[in-house]
Structure formats: structure tokens, C-alpha cells
């Protein structure tokens, strides 16, 4: 059952000559409602400042349009924050460069309802209330300073300062919840008891919104009076997404052998078996090939949720550098389908002895980094970049495989088991062995190790076994194994695989730029650090050994005498 919400709004000018409030909402359907939710907001242009109405309208229109343009993989909070911060920056800049718009600012209160949760954000003194089971509670705190000559002075508003701090709150939805978004013209004239009474009296959201605004005017409000009312009807199933809920109900397929069929798909071969997952190459009745990914028998609910989460992420990565998820209406078991591409993995090409030329290495690096850049723009961290997960297609495309351990700022309410090991030791950044978290930097480090291996067939810090606690020093220069590699390319590889994160590339775009500049504007070769900096304990050991040797020589000389 989908989420259903009824909306109503009203905005009355009152005794003022101009209405500086602005109210708006977006009510999407289907996938957009599932992924982004319903967004409603109210704004009140700051009184006494130029173009308060224009500031309110701009902030709200920007929020209502740009929020739905953010990636689905972003959390609701991150999407709201990014859009509002951008609007704040623009409004503040307008006031800074044009005298007639100095101080152009507005309050803002917004709420997103998605799935079975709500999240609100606000700056200023427009309020959000929740009416549940006859109890009215305020979800926001006013951002004001007390002033001896004025009623209140706003301490925060969109466009008021160069930087804006936003307040967030979130919680679970219940059927019948009523959210009230009110400007100070309404809540400043009506008591909480009166607000609750009016909201309870009018079952229709539109009637309730108009009654709140008109009652404020009748009560002597000297400001514009605006109200926006949301009433929650039905709620969707309790899940990360409806897709996750559906997938959890599907049974696991039995172990399959070549020649067998499942949902009209014929098994061609088993591609890969891990501790938890199985990959098959399959083909449809019309001969079209696919990759089918499922779980082994004995997998638990958390493994099922992890596979569903992987599919959810993969569907949102539409770049050509990744296999694409294929819908299969006949699906009756727990699995998902991806596009199949002829070719081989980078690991297979290295294993069969291919020696990459400099031009091939640069092309490989460029395509890999563009794939990672596309992934990172969606705030997805791959976490297992290695030659086995890089596919070199017969069509000339590079594709990055396997989002089985990928992490994303998806706003998920659940924690998932990892259906594969989170990374391969030889490609894991040093900070990960010290308890650090995966991020863009760790993906780029793994990309650097992969390129180093493609160039030399070796690892810059040596091969690392599972459960090993490695000690990292300076990487071995690749020219030790490939003397013909140019200095500028060596410098790029050494920077990519440096031990310290601050010495490495910060973004895929920075890494790409270094490759594009190449020999024309080369990076400086990282300085080899002194022994005491690289290994303080070894330096002390050598000092102690030298002291012991000197004492031994002195003792021998004394004994001879």
C-alpha cells in the first residue's frame, strides 16, 4: 500500500500592504514518491528588509525543484541541506552586491514524508507542529534573540549570513498524523490550545489550513498569516523500500546447473561462487545473455536485505561504465539480473601475461577514474576496487563490477550484513587497517594499487594476506620493475598509493587531471623520507646497535692493553 497524504494551504495578507509569505509542496508519485518522498515548505520573508517576498519565493521554489534533482542515493537530510545552503549562498550574495537588496532573507520550515518516516528542517521562526492522538507537539525551536526595543530579532534565516546552520528533526509516522506548518502571523496570534482545537475540528486539510489563517487574522494578527496542513492517510509497508519488502518474501532458488531453467532463463554456466553469493550466466528464450546474482542456501534475512540493497544501489548507477540492472517480470525467486558483456577482467588479462604499454595504462586509468567519479557523485563508495572487478569488454568499454560491499549515504533505516568481505587486503588503504572508514580516498588508493599492478604485476607495499596487520612504508618506485616508465607517470602512481592519506589524491577528478597534464605539467616525485620518519623504532635500534658496537670496540682495546 503506498503512502497517501492530503494537503491544504492558505496565506492571507492581513493588515499589511504586501504578503511576504510563500507556501508550496510537491506531491510526486510512484518511484519518485518512494525514493524522494513528499516535500512541503513554508517561508516568511524577513520584515523590514528589501524584497522579503522575493527571498521567500526564491528559497521555496529552489527547494521544491532542486531537492528532486539530487541523486536518489543521497539521504533526505543531505539533499535538503545541499539545496538550502546553495539558496542561502545566492541570497546572501545578492544582498552583498546590490544595495537595494541588502539583507534579502527569509525564514524557512520544510518537511519530507517518505516511507514510514518524516524529517523536518528549519531556520528562523516559522514553526512545524505535529498533532497525534489529540496531543499537539512543536517540532521546531525559534531562532530568535530577545531585543529590548523589538519583540524579537531573528538569529538565523536563509540569506541572513554567509553561512547557515540548519536544525533537523525526524521520527516515525503514524496513520492519522497531522503536521502544521505555520508562520509567526498564525502561531503568534493563536495559542497552542486554539491551534489544536481548529486542526481537530476540520477533517479536511484545506479547510483546516484556511481556518487557521483566518482565525489568526480575526484574532488581530498584524502580520501575514499562512498555514500548510499535511494529514497522513495510509502508510507503506515497513521496509527500506517497497522493493526490499517484496524481495524479502521471495524464496531462494535451488542450486542450479547448466541446462536448467528458472523463470524462463536457461543457466549457461556458473560464473562465481563465494561464501554467500552465486553468479550465473543465463540467457532468455530469445537468446539474450544476462548475469543472474543470488544467494546460497542457508542465507539469513540480513543477507537477503544486503542483496536487495545492492540491487537498489545498482539500479541507480546508470553510467555506461557499470553493468545495468534488467527488470524481469517473471521473477519468482530471490535474485536480480544484470547485463552481460563479452570480454575479460583485468585480472585475467594480467594473468595471461599481457604487458601494458604506457598508452594502454593511461587509457585504463582514465576509464577507471571516470567510473569512480560517476560512482562518487552518487555518494557511493565501491570498497572493493581490484583487477577482478574491472571488466574490459569486447566492445572497448571498461566496466566496474560488483557493488556487493558498496556503501552509500542512502538514508537507510536498517544495517545490512556484508554479503562479501569488505575489501581485499592488498588493495585496502592503510587507514582501514587502523579502524578507519572507507571513503573516496580509499577507493582511489585501491585504483592506484590496481594500476601499479597492471604496470608491474607487483604490489607497491608487498602482497598482504588476510588477517595480516601490515606495516606500511614508502611504496617501491614502479621503475624498479619497469625502468622505461616515464618519471611523470611514476610520480602519479606513487602519489596514488602513498601511505598517508593527505599525500594522496583527494578526488577522482584530481587524479584524472594529473593524468591529462601528463608530461606537460608533471607532478614532483615524492621525496623519500628519512629513516627516522619512516620507521622511528628502526632508527632507535640502529642507534643502539652502533652504541653497542662502539662499546665493544673500546672494551677490546682496553683488554689488549
C-alpha positions in Angstrom: 0.0 0.0 0.0 1.5 3.4 -1.0 1.9 6.4 1.2 -1.1 8.7 0.9 -1.2 12.3 2.2 -3.8 15.1 2.0 -2.6 18.7 1.8 -4.2 22.1 2.4 -2.7 25.6 2.5 -3.8 29.2 3.0 -1.9 32.5 3.0 -3.7 35.8 4.0 -2.2 39.2 3.7 -3.9 40.6 6.8 -3.4 44.3 7.6 -0.1 44.6 5.8 0.1 46.1 2.3 2.0 43.1 0.9 2.1 39.4 1.6 5.7 38.3 2.1 4.9 34.7 2.9 5.2 31.8 0.4 3.8 28.3 0.7 4.5 25.3 -1.6 4.5 21.5 -1.8 5.4 18.8 -4.3 3.4 15.5 -4.3 5.2 13.0 -6.6 4.0 9.6 -7.5 5.3 6.1 -8.0 9.1 5.7 -7.9 9.8 9.4 -7.1 7.5 9.2 -4.1 9.2 6.1 -3.0 12.7 7.5 -3.5 12.4 11.1 -2.5 9.1 11.4 -0.6 6.6 14.3 -0.4 8.1 17.7 0.3 6.1 20.7 1.8 7.5 24.0 3.0 6.6 27.5 4.2 8.7 30.7 4.1 8.2 34.2 5.6 10.3 37.0 4.0 12.1 38.9 6.7 10.1 42.0 7.5 11.8 45.4 7.1 14.2 44.1 4.5 14.1 44.7 0.8 12.4 42.0 -1.3 11.3 39.8 1.5 8.6 38.2 -0.7 11.2 37.6 -3.4 13.5 35.9 -0.9 10.8 33.7 0.4 9.6 32.7 -3.1 13.2 32.1 -4.4 14.1 29.9 -1.4 11.0 27.9 -1.6 11.0 27.4 -5.4 14.6 26.4 -5.3 14.0 23.9 -2.6 10.9 22.4 -4.2 12.6 21.9 -7.6 16.3 21.2 -6.7 15.5 18.7 -4.0 14.1 16.3 -6.6 17.1 16.8 -8.8 19.5 15.4 -6.2 20.7 11.8 -6.5 18.4 9.1 -5.1 21.4 7.7 -3.2 21.7 10.9 -1.1 19.9 10.9 2.3 17.0 13.2 2.7 18.9 15.3 5.1 21.9 15.7 2.8 19.7 16.6 -0.1 17.8 19.3 1.9 21.0 20.7 3.3 22.8 21.0 0.0 19.9 22.7 -1.7 19.2 25.2 1.2 22.8 26.0 1.6 23.0 26.9 -2.1 19.9 29.1 -1.8 21.4 30.8 1.2 24.6 31.5 -0.6 22.8 33.0 -3.6 20.5 35.2 -1.5 23.4 36.5 0.6 25.4 37.3 -2.5 22.5 39.3 -3.9 22.4 41.4 -0.7 26.2 41.9 -0.8 26.4 43.2 -4.3 23.2 45.3 -4.6 22.3 47.9 -2.1 18.5 47.7 -2.8 18.5 44.0 -1.8 20.7 44.3 1.2 19.5 41.9 3.9 17.4 39.9 1.5 16.4 36.9 3.7 13.6 34.6 4.7 12.6 32.1 7.3 12.1 28.5 6.1 10.4 25.4 7.5 10.1 22.3 5.5 9.1 18.6 6.0 9.6 15.5 3.9 7.5 12.4 4.5 8.9 9.3 2.9 8.0 5.7 3.5 7.2 5.4 7.2 9.4 8.3 8.4 9.3 12.1 8.5 12.2 14.6 8.5 11.9 18.4 9.0 14.4 21.2 8.6 14.0 24.9 9.6 15.8 28.2 10.0 14.0 31.2 11.6 10.7 31.4 13.5 8.3 29.6 11.2 7.1 26.6 13.1 6.2 22.9 12.5 3.7 21.2 14.8 2.7 17.5 15.0 -0.9 16.7 16.1 -1.1 13.0 17.1 -3.9 11.3 19.1 -5.1 14.7 20.4 -1.7 15.8 21.5 0.0 18.9 19.9 3.8 19.0 20.0 6.1 21.5 18.5 8.9 20.0 16.3 11.0 23.2 15.9 12.6 25.8 18.1 12.5 29.5 17.1 15.9 31.0 16.1 15.5 34.5 17.7 17.2 36.9 20.1 15.4 38.9 22.6 15.6 42.7 21.9 14.7 45.5 24.3 13.0 47.7 21.7 11.7 45.0 19.3 9.6 41.8 20.0 12.2 39.5 18.6 15.2 39.6 16.2 15.9 36.6 14.0 19.3 34.9 14.7 19.0 32.6 11.7 17.3 32.9 8.3 18.1 31.9 4.8 20.2 34.7 3.2 20.9 36.4 6.5 24.5 35.3 6.9 27.2 33.8 4.6 26.9 30.5 6.4 23.7 29.0 7.7 23.1 26.4 10.4 20.0 24.3 9.9 18.1 22.4 12.6 16.8 18.9 11.7 14.4 16.6 13.4 13.0 13.2 12.3 10.8 10.4 13.5 8.3 7.6 12.7 5.0 8.3 11.0 1.6 7.0 12.2 -1.6 6.9 10.2 -3.7 10.0 11.1 -0.7 12.2 11.9 -1.3 15.9 11.1 1.6 18.2 10.5 1.0 22.0 10.7 3.5 24.5 9.2 2.7 28.0 10.4 4.3 31.4 10.0 4.5 33.7 13.1 1.4 35.6 11.9 -0.6 32.5 12.9 1.2 31.0 15.9 1.8 34.5 17.3 -1.9 35.2 17.4 -3.3 31.7 18.4 -2.5 29.7 21.5 -1.4 26.1 21.1 -4.7 25.0 22.5 -6.6 27.0 19.9 -4.3 25.7 17.1 -5.1 22.1 18.3 -8.8 22.8 18.5 -9.0 24.2 15.0 -6.9 21.4 13.5 -9.1 18.7 15.2 -12.4 20.4 14.2 -11.7 20.4 10.5 -11.2 16.9 9.0 -10.4 18.3 5.6 -6.8 19.6 5.3 -7.7 22.5 3.1 -10.5 23.6 5.5 -8.1 23.3 8.4 -5.4 25.5 6.8 -7.9 28.2 5.9 -9.4 28.1 9.4 -6.0 28.6 11.0 -5.0 31.5 8.8 -8.4 33.3 9.0 -8.6 32.8 12.8 -5.3 34.4 13.2 -6.4 37.4 11.2 -9.7 37.6 13.2 -7.6 37.5 16.4 -5.8 40.6 15.4 -2.7 39.3 13.7 -0.6 42.3 12.4 1.4 40.0 10.1 0.8 37.9 7.1 -0.9 34.6 8.2 0.0 31.4 6.4 -0.7 27.8 7.2 0.1 24.5 5.5 -1.6 21.3 6.7 -0.5 17.7 5.9 -2.6 14.7 7.0 -1.2 11.2 6.8 -3.6 8.7 5.3 -2.1 5.2 4.6 1.5 4.1 5.1 3.6 1.8 3.0 5.0 -1.5 4.3 7.7 -1.2 6.9 10.8 -1.6 4.9 13.8 0.2 3.3 11.9 0.4 0.1 8.9 -1.3 -1.3 11.3 -3.3 -3.4 13.1 -4.6 -0.4 9.8 -5.7 1.2 8.9 -7.6 -2.0 12.3 -9.3 -2.4 12.3 -10.5 1.2 9.2 -12.5 0.5 10.8 -14.4 -2.4 12.2 -17.9 -1.9 15.8 -18.6 -2.7 16.4 -20.6 -5.9 17.8 -24.1 -5.6 21.4 -24.7 -6.7 21.3 -24.6 -10.5 23.3 -26.4 -13.1 23.9 -25.6 -16.8 20.9 -26.5 -18.8 18.4 -26.0 -16.1 15.8 -23.1 -16.3 14.5 -20.6 -13.8 11.6 -18.2 -14.6 12.2 -18.8 -18.3 16.0 -18.2 -18.0 18.4 -21.0 -19.0 21.5 -21.5 -17.0 24.6 -21.4 -19.2 27.4 -21.6 -16.6 28.3 -20.8 -13.0 30.5 -17.7 -13.1 31.4 -17.3 -9.5 30.8 -18.8 -6.0 31.5 -17.0 -2.8 30.7 -17.8 0.8 27.2 -16.3 0.4 26.6 -15.4 -3.2 26.3 -17.2 -6.6 26.6 -15.7 -10.1 25.3 -17.5 -13.2 25.5 -16.6 -16.8 22.0 -17.2 -18.2 20.1 -16.5 -21.4 16.5 -15.7 -22.2 14.3 -17.7 -24.6 15.3 -15.2 -27.4 19.0 -15.9 -26.7 19.8 -12.6 -24.9 22.5 -13.2 -22.2 22.4 -11.9 -18.6 24.2 -12.3 -15.3 22.0 -13.7 -12.5 23.1 -12.9 -8.9 21.5 -14.8 -6.0 22.4 -16.2 -2.5 23.4 -19.6 -1.4 21.1 -21.9 0.5 21.2 -21.1 4.2 21.5 -17.3 3.8 19.6 -15.4 6.5 17.3 -12.3 6.4 20.2 -9.9 6.7 21.9 -11.4 3.7 18.6 -11.1 1.8 18.4 -7.4 2.8 22.0 -6.9 1.7 21.3 -8.4 -1.7 18.2 -6.2 -2.1 20.3 -3.1 -1.0 22.9 -4.0 -3.6 20.2 -4.2 -6.3 18.8 -0.9 -5.1 22.2 0.8 -5.5 22.9 -0.8 -8.8 19.6 0.4 -10.3 20.7 4.0 -9.5 24.1 3.7 -11.2 23.1 4.3 -14.8 26.5 5.2 -16.2 27.7 3.1 -19.1 30.8 2.1 -17.0 28.7 -0.3 -15.0 26.5 -3.3 -15.8 22.8 -2.3 -15.9 20.1 -4.0 -13.9 17.4 -5.6 -16.0 13.8 -5.9 -14.9 12.4 -9.4 -15.2 8.6 -9.5 -14.7 8.6 -13.3 -14.3 10.9 -13.2 -11.2 9.6 -15.7 -8.7 12.8 -16.3 -6.7 15.3 -14.2 -4.9 17.8 -12.8 -7.5 18.4 -9.9 -9.8 19.6 -9.7 -13.4 22.4 -7.6 -14.9 23.5 -7.1 -18.4 26.1 -9.5 -19.8 29.2 -8.2 -21.7 31.7 -10.3 -23.6 35.4 -9.7 -22.7 37.6 -10.5 -19.7 38.6 -9.0 -16.4 41.7 -7.0 -15.9 42.9 -9.8 -13.6 42.5 -12.3 -16.4 44.4 -10.1 -18.8 47.3 -9.6 -16.3 47.3 -13.4 -15.6 47.7 -14.3 -19.3 50.9 -12.2 -19.4 49.7 -9.0 -21.3 52.3 -6.3 -20.9 50.5 -2.9 -20.9 52.1 -0.1 -22.8 52.2 3.4 -21.3 49.3 4.5 -23.6 47.2 1.5 -22.5 47.9 2.2 -18.8 46.9 5.9 -19.2 43.7 4.8 -21.1 43.0 2.2 -18.4 43.5 4.7 -15.6 41.3 7.3 -17.3 38.4 5.0 -17.8 38.6 3.6 -14.3 38.7 7.0 -12.7 35.8 8.2 -14.8 33.8 5.2 -13.5 34.8 6.0 -9.9 33.9 9.7 -10.4 30.4 8.7 -11.6 30.0 6.5 -8.5 31.3 9.0 -6.0 29.0 11.7 -7.4 26.1 9.5 -6.2 27.9 9.2 -2.8 28.5 5.5 -3.4 31.9 4.0 -2.2 32.8 0.9 -4.1 35.1 -0.5 -1.4 36.5 -3.4 -3.5 38.3 -1.9 -6.5 40.7 -4.5 -7.8 41.6 -6.2 -11.2 39.0 -9.0 -10.6 36.2 -6.3 -10.5 37.3 -4.4 -13.6 35.9 -5.8 -16.9 37.5 -5.0 -20.2 34.7 -5.5 -22.7 35.0 -6.7 -26.3 33.1 -3.5 -27.2 36.1 -1.5 -25.9 34.4 -0.3 -22.7 35.7 -0.6 -19.2 33.1 -1.6 -16.6 33.4 -1.6 -12.9 31.8 -4.7 -11.4 30.3 -5.9 -8.1 28.6 -3.4 -5.7 28.2 -6.2 -3.2 30.1 -4.4 -0.5 29.4 -0.8 -1.7 28.4 1.8 0.9 26.1 4.7 0.3 24.6 7.7 2.2 21.2 6.3 1.3 19.3 7.2 4.4 18.5 3.6 5.0 16.9 2.7 8.3 18.5 -0.7 8.5 22.0 -2.0 8.9 22.9 -4.8 6.4 25.2 -7.7 6.6 28.0 -7.6 4.0 27.5 -10.5 1.6 31.2 -10.4 0.7 34.3 -9.4 2.6 34.6 -5.6 2.7 37.6 -5.2 0.5 40.7 -7.2 -0.4 43.7 -6.7 1.9 46.3 -5.9 -0.8 44.1 -3.1 -2.1 42.9 -1.7 1.2 44.2 1.7 2.3 46.5 1.8 5.4 43.9 3.7 7.4 41.4 0.8 7.0 43.8 -1.5 9.0 43.7 1.0 11.8 39.9 1.1 12.1 39.3 4.0 9.7 36.2 4.1 7.4 36.0 3.6 3.7 35.6 6.8 1.6 36.5 8.2 -1.8 40.2 8.3 -0.8 40.3 4.5 0.0 38.6 3.8 -3.4 41.3 5.9 -5.2 44.1 4.2 -3.2 42.7 0.8 -4.5 42.6 2.2 -8.0 46.3 3.3 -7.6 47.3 -0.2 -6.4 45.4 -1.7 -9.4 47.2 0.5 -11.9 50.5 -0.2 -10.3 49.8 -3.9 -10.5 48.8 -3.6 -14.2 52.1 -1.8 -14.9 54.4 -4.0 -12.9 52.5 -7.2 -11.8 53.6 -6.4 -8.3 52.3 -4.5 -5.2 53.9 -1.3 -4.1 53.7 -2.3 -0.4 54.0 -6.0 -1.0 51.2 -8.5 -1.1 49.1 -8.5 2.1 47.4 -11.7 3.3 44.1 -11.9 5.1 44.2 -11.2 8.8 47.7 -9.7 8.5 48.5 -6.5 10.3 50.8 -4.8 7.7 53.3 -2.0 8.4 53.4 0.4 5.6 56.5 2.3 4.4 57.2 4.2 1.3 55.9 2.5 -1.9 58.5 0.9 -4.1 59.0 3.0 -7.3 57.5 1.2 -10.3 60.6 2.0 -12.4 62.4 -0.6 -10.3 60.4 -3.2 -12.3 59.6 -1.1 -15.4 62.6 1.2 -16.0 61.1 2.6 -19.2 58.1 4.2 -17.4 58.4 8.0 -17.6 59.0 10.0 -14.4 55.7 11.8 -14.6 53.7 8.6 -14.7 55.7 7.1 -11.8 55.0 10.3 -9.8 51.3 9.8 -10.3 51.4 6.2 -9.2 53.5 7.0 -6.1 51.1 9.7 -5.1 48.1 7.5 -5.6 49.5 4.7 -3.3 51.2 6.9 -0.7 50.9 5.6 2.8 49.5 8.8 4.3 46.0 9.8 3.1 46.9 13.5 3.0 49.6 12.8 0.4 47.2 11.0 -2.0 44.7 12.3 -4.5 41.5 13.6 -2.8 39.1 13.1 -5.7 38.9 11.1 -8.9 38.8 14.4 -10.8 42.2 15.5 -9.3 43.6 12.1 -10.2 42.3 12.5 -13.8 43.7 16.0 -14.1 47.2 14.8 -13.2 46.9 12.1 -16.0 45.7 14.6 -18.5 48.5 17.0 -17.8 51.0 14.2 -18.1 54.4 15.1 -19.2 53.4 18.7 -19.9 52.9 19.6 -16.2 54.3 16.7 -14.3 53.9 16.1 -10.5 57.0 16.3 -8.5 58.4 13.0 -7.4 57.5 12.4 -3.7 60.6 12.8 -1.6 61.8 9.6 0.0 61.5 10.3 3.7 64.4 9.9 6.2 64.7 6.6 8.0 63.7 8.1 11.4 60.5 9.4 9.9 59.7 6.2 8.0 60.4 3.9 11.0 61.4 5.6 14.3 61.8 2.2 16.0 64.3 1.0 13.4 66.3 4.2 13.8 66.5 3.7 17.6 67.5 0.1 17.0 70.4 1.1 14.7 71.5 3.8 17.2 71.5 1.2 20.0 73.4 -1.3 17.8 76.0 1.4 16.9 76.5 2.3 20.6 76.9 -1.4 21.5 79.5 -1.9 18.7 81.4 1.2 19.9 81.5 0.0 23.5 82.6 -3.5 22.3 85.5 -1.9 20.4 86.5 0.1 23.4 86.4 -2.9 25.6 88.6 -4.9 23.2 91.1 -2.1 23.1 91.3 -1.8 26.9 91.7 -5.6 27.2 94.5 -5.6 24.7 96.4 -3.0 26.6 
